[in-house]
Amino acid sequence: MKLKQFQHVEVTWEDATSHSGWHDEDSCDLELQECKTVGYVYRVTKRSLQLAPTKAASSELADMWAIPRACITRIRVIRGSR
């Protein structure tokens, strides 16, 4: 899928999970955490999708994210975005 700059998207991706402290062997199994992030596309690179959840009318962006492309399982374009 070809994404355009400032396109509004919902990204589904898998993130690492951890346990801290001591655990017995039976409680050590972990699963990846499915996450959803909604934002405006800034840039797509070979390794990441960069987006921001907030965009001002002046096109300034706030609270930037870089999600590794290898972790992305789905990208949904939110209709009505450019």
Secondary structure, DSSP 4 states (H G I P E B T S, - for coil): -PPPTT-EEEEEEEE-----S---GGG----PEEEEEEEEEEEE-SSEEEEESEE-TT--EES-EEEEGGGEEEEEEPTT--
